[in-house]
Amino acid sequence: MTLDEFQLEDDSLLEISRKLSNVTIGKMPTPGEELDKSATDPRVLANSDESHVEDILALGVLPRIKELMQSDNGNSLKFECAWIVTNIAAGTTAHTQAIVQAGFIDVLLEIINSKKAEVYLKAQAAWALGNIAGESPAYREELMTKGSSTAIVNVLNDIYEDIYDLALRDGRGRGRLYLLDNDYDVSTESLLWSLSNMARGGYRTADYYENYLIMFDAFAKYIMFENPKQVLEACWGLCRVLYNMHEVGAFYYRVDISVELCERLGELITSSPLKVVHAAIRTIVNISNGPDKYAMNLLQPPVILSFMQLLTPQTTTDVRKDAYLALSNLVASNEDMIDQIIQHRPIIDNVINHLAVPGHTYTHFNWEPSVSHAFCSRSEEWKVTKEALWVVLNLVTVGSDSAIYRLLSQHPTIPAALAALLNYIQLPTDVCEKTLECMISLVQRTNKCIGDQYQNGKNPYVRQLIDGRASMALSTIQQSNSTPKIWDLCSKLDKLLYVSEESVSQAAAMVDAGGMASAFGLPSMVEIQSKSQKRRVIRGLDDGDVRLIENAVNNLCI
């Protein structure tokens, strides 16, 4: 089961999403030099300044620029024209619309597909198309329909074949490649960025799964390079493709998310600049919410050992949050994957360490600010806490009886950590809700799966919760202005603790029977299981959201 969660895109996603002005290519005015707005040189006018773009459009030279790009003139002149188009397309919506309405998409594609065009010219044309793609889902769909992604992939593949045999390999024999040619270095960065922008999706993303397949293959090739800029664009490209192809069966039937690719991502998250790490971990998240056969590749020793390094408090909050999201997806899979995760004790130790109030320490049933309190971004850290709770919820709900027994034997402080968290009076609503769900699932699963092993018919984990003042905390939470859902969870957990303390077997039997559970105000097993085993896809203001909107509209009955 997949759960879609809405989240505003952060700066790192916006960086790859935005349209980019091509101000770094070509001659620009020197510092202090004034632009002569009466000049007729459109190349000088077409920079990132919005007023200058208005000037060039007012000149009415777009038809002439288009004519020059379609002529037999050499690559240099066409490059100058493509440079102008790139900067206009990087402007406002009206500017981009002017380029599209003037028919430049077809002209730019002709250049990219031309055998006479040099690589640097093709890259410039692709950059212009990338700026058009950054404007709207409708334009991205139009570009996809006209074969723009295929054209750019063909150029990238030609470059790859050209340099593969000549590229330097590192001494470890791992097949890492280096782009040594400066022209190729600049061109591939532009091509990859443009392709990644096109991979952001349109209104019928699933219909174009074949285009996404070839884009995926191209990005998978270039992620193996050691050039940081190319790797960054390739990572975001992979992230975009997997994000938009989520649950598209035809895509996953044919795609190859190899062990080698996952191992490369594992390397990147531990030995790369932060921008690359963020892109790589987002790609890992999108692999973790896909089919089990590919998610399993993330549990390869080189990958999981690298992954473990991101779970520590020393990792930046946004990267750590994504790492825990990926982990929660992995333990929402099958028993084999859960068993492998539990075998890595440091992973669970880090999960338990995050079952805490950010910037506080817990002593004598109170949370006191710690030394790090003043430097802690609590709102962001709470997101990490919630992800850690998702991990626990999936483990104790999806795991087999033996897995839960092993989990609690190796980490007996989990119930106490949950009870302590519940004792924080200012617990955020979403964190409180997830804590309650974890405790309910923990009690019922331990009542049922290992109840026969308890002495005197008592569940020691229930006793830990009670000794941790969980019942008192429930009363306090209900007395506050809690949501109806939290009030209901508190009521059910309170009754479940009472019944379990009286008789483990009776509590397990009552919750197993849905009707009886409801009659006594207890959660049923179906209800407990419905709250976990969910792989989550984080959706923002763009990308896959347009597909969700379209699906919703198509399902309307009037």
C-alpha positions as CSV (number, residue, x, y, z in Angstrom):
1,M,0.0,0.0,0.0
2,T,1.2,3.5,-0.8
3,L,0.5,6.6,1.1
4,D,0.8,10.0,-0.6
5,E,1.9,12.8,1.6
6,F,2.0,16.4,0.6
7,Q,5.1,18.5,1.3
8,L,6.3,21.8,0.0
9,E,9.4,21.4,-2.1
10,D,12.6,22.4,-0.3
11,D,15.4,24.6,-1.7
12,S,17.3,21.6,-3.1
13,L,14.3,20.5,-5.2
14,L,13.5,24.0,-6.3
15,E,17.1,24.3,-7.5
16,I,16.7,21.5,-10.0
17,S,13.1,22.5,-10.8
18,R,13.6,26.2,-11.7
19,K,14.2,27.6,-15.2
20,L,17.8,28.7,-15.5
21,S,19.0,31.8,-17.4
22,N,22.0,31.1,-19.6
23,V,23.9,34.2,-18.5
24,T,27.2,32.3,-18.0
25,I,27.5,31.5,-21.7
26,G,28.6,34.1,-24.2
27,K,29.9,37.6,-23.8
28,M,28.2,39.7,-21.2
29,P,28.8,43.4,-20.4
30,T,31.8,44.0,-18.2
31,P,31.2,45.3,-14.7
32,G,30.2,49.0,-14.8
33,E,29.5,48.9,-18.5
34,E,26.1,50.3,-19.4
35,L,23.8,48.5,-21.8
36,D,22.7,50.6,-24.8
37,K,19.0,49.8,-25.0
38,S,18.8,51.4,-28.4
39,A,21.2,48.8,-29.7
40,T,19.9,46.3,-32.2
41,D,22.2,43.4,-31.0
42,P,19.6,41.0,-29.6
43,R,22.3,38.8,-28.1
44,V,23.4,41.6,-25.8
45,L,19.8,42.5,-24.9
46,A,18.7,38.9,-24.2
47,N,20.2,38.5,-20.7
48,S,18.4,37.6,-17.4
49,D,17.1,41.1,-16.9
50,E,13.3,41.0,-17.6
51,S,13.3,44.5,-19.1
52,H,16.0,43.5,-21.6
53,V,13.9,40.5,-22.7
54,E,11.0,42.9,-23.2
55,D,13.3,45.0,-25.4
56,I,14.2,42.2,-27.7
57,L,10.6,41.0,-28.1
58,A,9.6,44.6,-28.9
59,L,12.2,44.6,-31.8
60,G,10.1,41.9,-33.5
61,V,13.2,39.9,-34.4
62,L,12.0,36.4,-33.4
63,P,11.0,35.5,-37.0
64,R,14.5,36.5,-38.2
65,I,16.2,34.5,-35.4
66,K,14.1,31.5,-36.3
67,E,15.0,31.9,-40.0
68,L,18.7,32.0,-39.1
69,M,18.4,28.9,-37.0
70,Q,16.8,27.0,-39.9
71,S,19.3,28.2,-42.5
72,D,22.5,26.6,-43.7
73,N,24.6,29.0,-41.6
74,G,27.4,27.5,-39.5
75,N,27.2,26.3,-36.0
76,S,28.5,29.5,-34.4
77,L,25.7,31.7,-35.7
78,K,23.1,29.2,-34.8
79,F,24.6,28.9,-31.3
80,E,24.3,32.7,-30.9
81,C,20.6,32.5,-31.9
82,A,20.0,29.5,-29.6
83,W,21.6,31.5,-26.8
84,I,19.1,34.3,-27.3
85,V,16.2,31.9,-27.3
86,T,17.5,30.2,-24.1
87,N,17.5,33.5,-22.2
88,I,14.1,34.5,-23.4
89,A,12.6,31.1,-22.5
90,A,14.2,31.6,-19.0
91,G,12.0,34.7,-18.4
92,T,8.4,35.1,-17.4
93,T,5.6,32.9,-18.4
94,A,4.7,35.4,-21.2
95,H,8.3,35.3,-22.5
96,T,8.3,31.5,-22.6
97,Q,5.0,31.6,-24.3
98,A,6.3,33.9,-27.0
99,I,9.0,31.4,-27.8
100,V,6.6,28.5,-28.0
101,Q,4.0,30.3,-30.0
102,A,6.8,31.4,-32.5
103,G,7.4,27.7,-33.2
104,F,10.9,27.4,-31.7
105,I,10.3,24.0,-30.2
106,D,10.4,22.3,-33.6
107,V,13.4,24.5,-34.6
108,L,15.4,23.5,-31.5
109,L,14.6,19.9,-32.0
110,E,15.8,20.0,-35.6
111,I,19.1,21.3,-34.3
112,I,19.4,18.5,-31.7
113,N,18.6,15.9,-34.3
114,S,20.8,17.3,-37.0
115,K,24.0,15.4,-37.9
116,K,25.7,18.7,-38.9
117,A,25.2,20.4,-35.6
118,E,28.2,20.3,-33.2
119,V,27.7,19.0,-29.6
120,Y,28.0,22.5,-28.1
121,L,25.2,23.7,-30.3
122,K,22.9,20.8,-29.5
123,A,23.5,21.3,-25.8
124,Q,22.5,25.0,-26.2
125,A,19.3,24.0,-28.0
126,A,18.6,21.4,-25.3
127,W,19.1,24.1,-22.6
128,A,16.5,26.3,-24.3
129,L,14.1,23.3,-24.4
130,G,14.9,22.7,-20.7
131,N,13.8,26.3,-19.9
132,I,10.6,25.7,-21.7
133,A,10.1,22.5,-19.8
134,G,10.5,24.3,-16.6
135,E,7.6,26.6,-17.3
136,S,4.7,24.1,-17.0
137,P,3.4,20.5,-17.1
138,A,1.6,21.3,-20.4
139,Y,4.9,22.3,-22.1
140,R,6.6,19.2,-20.7
141,E,3.9,17.0,-22.2
142,E,4.2,18.8,-25.5
143,L,8.0,18.3,-25.5
144,M,7.5,14.7,-24.6
145,T,5.0,14.2,-27.5
146,K,7.4,15.8,-30.0
147,G,10.3,13.5,-28.9
148,S,12.5,16.0,-27.2
149,S,13.5,13.6,-24.4
150,T,14.4,11.0,-27.0
151,A,16.5,13.5,-29.0
152,I,18.5,14.6,-25.9
153,V,19.0,11.0,-24.8
154,N,20.4,10.2,-28.3
155,V,23.0,13.0,-28.0
156,L,24.0,11.8,-24.5
157,N,24.3,8.3,-25.7
158,D,26.5,9.4,-28.6
159,I,28.8,11.3,-26.2
160,Y,28.9,8.4,-23.8
161,E,29.9,6.0,-26.6
162,D,32.5,8.5,-27.8
163,I,34.2,8.9,-24.5
164,Y,33.7,5.5,-22.8
165,D,36.8,3.9,-24.2
166,L,39.0,7.0,-23.7
167,A,37.8,7.9,-20.2
168,L,40.2,7.4,-17.3
169,R,39.3,4.7,-14.8
170,D,40.3,4.8,-11.2
171,G,42.8,2.4,-9.8
172,R,40.2,0.2,-8.1
173,G,38.8,-1.1,-11.3
174,R,35.3,-0.1,-10.4
175,G,34.6,1.4,-13.9
176,R,34.3,5.0,-12.7
177,L,34.5,7.4,-15.6
178,Y,35.9,10.9,-15.8
179,L,34.9,13.6,-18.4
180,L,38.3,15.1,-19.4
181,D,37.2,17.0,-22.4
182,N,36.0,20.5,-21.3
183,D,33.6,20.8,-24.2
184,Y,31.9,17.5,-23.3
185,D,32.0,18.5,-19.6
186,V,29.9,21.7,-20.3
187,S,27.7,20.1,-22.9
188,T,26.7,17.0,-20.8
189,E,25.9,19.2,-17.8
190,S,23.5,21.2,-20.0
191,L,22.0,18.1,-21.6
192,L,21.5,16.3,-18.3
193,W,19.9,19.4,-16.7
194,S,17.5,19.8,-19.6
195,L,16.6,16.2,-19.6
196,S,16.0,16.2,-15.8
197,N,13.7,19.2,-16.2
198,M,11.7,17.3,-18.8
199,A,11.5,14.3,-16.4
200,R,9.4,16.4,-14.0
201,G,6.2,15.1,-15.5
202,G,3.1,16.3,-17.3
203,Y,-0.6,15.5,-17.2
204,R,-0.5,11.9,-18.5
205,T,2.9,10.8,-17.1
206,A,2.1,7.1,-17.2
207,D,1.3,7.3,-20.9
208,Y,4.9,8.2,-21.6
209,Y,6.6,5.5,-19.6
210,E,8.7,4.4,-22.6
211,N,10.2,7.9,-22.7
212,Y,11.0,7.6,-19.0
213,L,12.7,4.3,-19.5
214,I,15.2,5.7,-21.9
215,M,15.7,8.8,-19.7
216,F,16.4,6.4,-16.8
217,D,19.0,4.5,-18.7
218,A,20.8,7.7,-19.7
219,F,20.9,9.0,-16.1
220,A,22.0,5.6,-14.9
221,K,25.0,5.8,-17.2
222,Y,26.1,9.3,-16.2
223,I,25.7,8.8,-12.5
224,M,28.8,6.5,-12.8
225,F,31.0,9.5,-13.7
226,E,33.2,11.2,-11.1
227,N,32.3,14.7,-12.3
228,P,30.2,16.2,-9.5
229,K,28.0,18.4,-11.8
230,Q,27.1,15.6,-14.1
231,V,26.4,13.3,-11.1
232,L,24.2,15.9,-9.5
233,E,22.0,16.3,-12.6
234,A,21.9,12.5,-13.1
235,C,20.8,11.9,-9.6
236,W,18.0,14.4,-9.8
237,G,17.0,13.0,-13.1
238,L,16.8,9.5,-11.7
239,C,14.8,10.9,-8.7
240,R,12.4,12.6,-11.1
241,V,11.9,9.6,-13.3
242,L,11.2,7.2,-10.3
243,Y,9.0,9.8,-8.7
244,N,6.7,10.2,-11.7
245,M,6.7,6.5,-12.6
246,H,5.7,5.4,-9.1
247,E,3.2,2.5,-9.5
248,V,3.4,2.5,-13.3
249,G,3.6,-1.3,-13.8
250,A,4.7,-1.2,-17.4
251,F,7.7,1.0,-16.4
252,Y,8.8,-1.3,-13.6
253,Y,8.3,-4.4,-15.7
254,R,11.1,-3.2,-18.1
255,V,13.4,-0.9,-16.0
256,D,16.6,-2.3,-14.6
257,I,17.4,-0.8,-11.2
258,S,20.7,-2.7,-10.8
259,V,22.7,-3.6,-7.8
260,E,25.6,-1.6,-9.3
261,L,23.4,1.6,-9.5
262,C,22.3,1.1,-5.8
263,E,25.9,0.6,-4.8
264,R,26.9,3.8,-6.6
265,L,24.1,5.7,-4.7
266,G,25.6,4.2,-1.5
267,E,28.9,5.7,-2.4
268,L,27.5,9.1,-3.2
269,I,25.7,9.5,0.1
270,T,28.9,9.2,2.1
271,S,31.6,10.8,-0.1
272,S,30.0,13.6,-2.1
273,P,29.2,17.3,-1.6
274,L,26.0,17.9,0.3
275,K,24.0,18.8,-2.9
276,V,24.9,15.4,-4.4
277,V,24.1,13.6,-1.1
278,H,20.7,15.2,-1.0
279,A,19.9,14.2,-4.6
280,A,21.2,10.7,-4.0
281,I,19.2,10.0,-0.9
282,R,16.0,11.3,-2.6
283,T,16.7,8.8,-5.4
284,I,17.1,6.1,-2.7
285,V,13.8,7.1,-1.2
286,N,12.1,6.6,-4.6
287,I,13.7,3.2,-5.0
288,S,12.6,2.2,-1.5
289,N,8.9,2.9,-2.3
290,G,9.0,0.8,-5.5
291,P,8.8,-3.0,-6.0
292,D,10.5,-5.3,-3.4
293,K,12.9,-6.8,-6.0
294,Y,14.5,-3.4,-6.5
295,A,14.2,-2.2,-2.9
296,M,16.1,-5.3,-1.9
297,N,19.2,-4.0,-3.7
298,L,19.4,-1.2,-1.2
299,L,20.2,-3.9,1.5
300,Q,23.4,-4.9,-0.2
301,P,26.3,-4.6,2.3
302,P,28.0,-1.6,0.6
303,V,24.7,0.3,0.4
304,I,23.3,-0.4,3.9
305,L,26.7,0.4,5.6
306,S,26.8,3.7,3.8
307,F,23.1,4.3,4.6
308,M,23.7,3.8,8.3
309,Q,26.0,6.8,8.4
310,L,23.1,9.1,7.5
311,L,21.0,8.1,10.5
312,T,23.2,9.7,13.1
313,P,22.6,13.2,14.6
314,Q,25.7,14.5,12.9
315,T,23.9,14.3,9.6
316,T,22.0,17.4,8.4
317,T,18.3,17.3,9.3
318,D,16.9,17.2,5.8
319,V,19.2,14.4,4.7
320,R,18.5,12.5,7.9
321,K,14.8,12.9,7.5
322,D,14.9,11.4,4.0
323,A,17.1,8.6,5.2
324,Y,14.6,7.6,7.9
325,L,11.8,7.9,5.3
326,A,13.7,5.4,3.1
327,L,14.2,3.1,6.1
328,S,10.5,3.2,7.0
329,N,9.7,2.2,3.4
330,L,12.1,-0.7,3.5
331,V,10.5,-2.1,6.7
332,A,7.1,-1.8,5.2
333,S,8.0,-4.5,2.7
334,N,8.5,-8.2,3.4
335,E,9.7,-10.3,6.3
336,D,13.1,-11.0,4.7
337,M,13.8,-7.3,4.4
338,I,12.7,-6.6,8.0
339,D,14.9,-9.4,9.3
340,Q,17.9,-7.9,7.5
341,I,17.2,-4.5,8.9
342,I,16.9,-5.9,12.5
343,Q,20.3,-7.6,12.0
344,H,21.9,-4.2,11.8
345,R,21.7,-3.2,15.5
346,P,23.2,0.3,15.0
347,I,20.3,1.1,12.7
348,I,17.7,0.4,15.4
349,D,19.8,2.1,18.0
350,N,19.7,5.3,16.0
351,V,15.9,4.9,15.5
352,I,15.5,4.7,19.3
353,N,17.8,7.6,19.9
354,H,15.4,9.7,17.7
355,L,12.4,8.7,19.8
356,A,13.0,11.8,21.9
357,V,12.1,15.5,22.2
358,P,14.6,17.5,20.0
359,G,17.1,19.4,22.1
360,H,16.0,17.8,25.4
361,T,17.0,15.1,27.8
362,Y,14.7,12.9,29.8
363,T,15.2,12.5,33.5
364,H,12.8,11.7,36.3
365,F,9.8,11.7,33.9
366,N,10.6,15.2,32.7
367,W,12.1,16.6,29.5
368,E,14.7,19.2,30.2
369,P,16.4,21.5,27.6
370,S,19.9,20.3,26.8
371,V,23.0,22.2,25.8
372,S,22.1,21.8,22.1
373,H,18.6,23.2,22.6
374,A,19.5,26.7,21.4
375,F,21.1,25.4,18.2
376,C,18.4,22.8,17.4
377,S,15.9,23.4,14.6
378,R,13.1,21.8,16.4
379,S,10.4,22.0,13.7
380,E,12.7,20.1,11.4
381,E,13.9,17.7,14.0
382,W,10.3,16.8,14.9
383,K,10.0,15.6,11.2
384,V,12.9,13.2,11.9
385,T,11.2,12.0,15.1
386,K,8.0,11.3,13.1
387,E,10.0,9.3,10.5
388,A,11.6,7.2,13.3
389,L,8.2,6.5,14.7
390,W,7.1,5.3,11.2
391,V,10.0,2.8,11.3
392,V,8.9,1.5,14.7
393,L,5.3,1.2,13.6
394,N,6.1,-0.7,10.5
395,L,8.5,-3.0,12.3
396,V,6.1,-4.0,15.1
397,T,3.1,-4.4,12.7
398,V,4.6,-6.0,9.6
399,G,7.4,-8.1,11.3
400,S,6.9,-11.8,12.0
401,D,6.5,-13.0,15.5
402,S,10.2,-14.1,15.6
403,A,11.3,-10.7,14.2
404,I,9.4,-8.8,16.9
405,Y,10.7,-11.1,19.6
406,R,14.3,-10.5,18.4
407,L,13.7,-6.8,18.0
408,L,12.6,-6.3,21.6
409,S,15.2,-8.7,23.0
410,Q,18.0,-6.7,21.4
411,H,16.3,-3.3,22.1
412,P,14.2,-3.7,25.2
413,T,14.0,0.1,25.8
414,I,11.6,0.8,22.9
415,P,8.5,0.8,25.1
416,A,10.1,3.0,27.6
417,A,11.2,5.4,24.9
418,L,7.6,5.6,23.5
419,A,6.2,6.2,27.0
420,A,8.8,9.0,27.6
421,L,7.9,10.7,24.4
422,L,4.2,10.7,25.3
423,N,5.1,12.5,28.6
424,Y,6.1,15.7,26.7
425,I,3.1,17.9,27.1
426,Q,3.9,20.0,24.0
427,L,4.1,17.0,21.6
428,P,3.2,18.0,18.1
429,T,-0.2,16.6,17.0
430,D,1.2,14.4,14.2
431,V,4.0,13.1,16.4
432,C,1.6,12.4,19.2
433,E,-0.7,10.5,16.8
434,K,2.1,8.3,15.5
435,T,3.4,7.6,19.0
436,L,-0.1,6.4,20.1
437,E,-0.3,4.2,17.0
438,C,3.1,2.7,17.7
439,M,2.1,1.9,21.3
440,I,-1.2,0.3,20.3
441,S,0.5,-1.9,17.7
442,L,3.3,-2.8,20.1
443,V,1.0,-3.9,22.9
444,Q,-1.3,-6.0,20.6
445,R,1.5,-7.7,18.7
446,T,3.4,-8.6,21.9
447,N,0.2,-9.8,23.5
448,K,-0.4,-12.1,20.5
449,C,2.9,-13.2,19.2
450,I,4.8,-14.0,22.4
451,G,2.1,-14.0,25.0
452,D,2.5,-17.6,25.9
453,Q,6.0,-17.0,27.0
454,Y,5.0,-14.5,29.7
455,Q,5.1,-15.5,33.3
456,N,1.9,-15.1,35.3
457,G,0.1,-14.0,32.2
458,K,1.7,-10.6,32.2
459,N,3.1,-8.7,29.3
460,P,6.4,-7.0,30.5
461,Y,6.2,-4.5,27.7
462,V,2.8,-3.4,28.9
463,R,4.2,-3.0,32.3
464,Q,7.0,-0.8,30.9
465,L,4.5,1.5,29.4
466,I,2.5,1.7,32.6
467,D,5.6,2.3,34.7
468,G,6.6,5.0,32.2
469,R,3.4,6.8,33.2
470,A,1.8,6.3,29.8
471,S,-1.7,6.1,31.4
472,M,-1.3,9.4,33.2
473,A,0.0,10.9,29.9
474,L,-3.1,9.7,28.1
475,S,-5.3,11.4,30.6
476,T,-3.4,14.7,30.2
477,I,-3.6,14.5,26.4
478,Q,-7.3,14.0,26.5
479,Q,-7.9,16.9,28.8
480,S,-6.1,19.2,26.4
481,N,-7.5,20.5,23.1
482,S,-6.7,17.3,21.2
483,T,-8.1,16.3,17.9
484,P,-11.0,13.8,17.8
485,K,-8.6,11.2,16.3
486,I,-6.0,11.6,19.1
487,W,-8.8,11.5,21.7
488,D,-10.0,8.2,20.2
489,L,-6.5,6.7,20.1
490,C,-5.9,7.7,23.7
491,S,-9.2,6.1,24.8
492,K,-8.4,2.8,22.9
493,L,-4.8,2.6,24.2
494,D,-5.9,3.3,27.8
495,K,-8.4,0.4,27.6
496,L,-5.9,-1.8,25.8
497,L,-3.4,-1.3,28.6
498,Y,-5.9,-2.1,31.3
499,V,-7.2,-5.2,29.6
500,S,-3.7,-6.4,28.7
501,E,-2.5,-5.9,32.3
502,E,-5.5,-8.0,33.5
503,S,-5.1,-10.8,31.0
504,V,-2.8,-11.0,27.9
505,S,-4.7,-13.8,26.2
506,Q,-8.1,-12.1,26.7
507,A,-6.8,-8.8,25.3
508,A,-5.3,-10.6,22.3
509,A,-8.6,-12.5,21.7
510,M,-10.7,-9.4,22.0
511,V,-8.7,-7.4,19.5
512,D,-8.6,-10.3,17.1
513,A,-12.4,-10.2,16.9
514,G,-13.3,-7.0,15.2
515,G,-16.8,-6.8,16.6
516,M,-15.8,-7.5,20.2
517,A,-13.0,-5.0,20.0
518,S,-15.4,-2.3,18.8
519,A,-17.9,-3.2,21.5
520,F,-15.2,-2.7,24.2
521,G,-13.8,0.4,22.6
522,L,-10.6,-1.4,21.7
523,P,-8.7,-1.2,18.3
524,S,-9.2,-4.2,16.1
525,M,-6.3,-6.0,14.4
526,V,-7.5,-4.8,11.0
527,E,-7.5,-1.2,12.3
528,I,-3.9,-1.7,13.7
529,Q,-2.6,-3.2,10.5
530,S,-4.2,-0.5,8.3
531,K,-2.0,2.2,10.0
532,S,1.3,0.6,8.8
533,Q,2.9,-1.3,6.0
534,K,2.6,1.9,3.9
535,R,5.4,3.0,1.6
536,R,5.2,6.7,1.3
537,V,5.7,9.1,-1.7
538,I,6.3,12.7,-0.8
539,R,4.6,14.9,-3.3
540,G,5.0,18.6,-3.7
541,L,3.5,21.4,-5.7
542,D,4.6,20.0,-9.1
543,D,5.7,16.8,-10.7
544,G,3.5,13.8,-9.8
545,D,0.8,16.0,-8.4
546,V,-0.5,16.8,-11.9
547,R,-1.0,13.0,-12.4
548,L,-2.9,12.8,-9.1
549,I,-5.1,15.7,-10.1
550,E,-5.8,14.2,-13.5
551,N,-6.7,10.8,-12.0
552,A,-9.1,12.4,-9.5
553,V,-10.8,14.4,-12.3
554,N,-11.1,11.3,-14.5
555,N,-12.8,9.4,-11.6
556,L,-15.5,12.1,-11.1
557,C,-19.0,11.1,-11.8
558,I,-21.4,13.8,-12.7
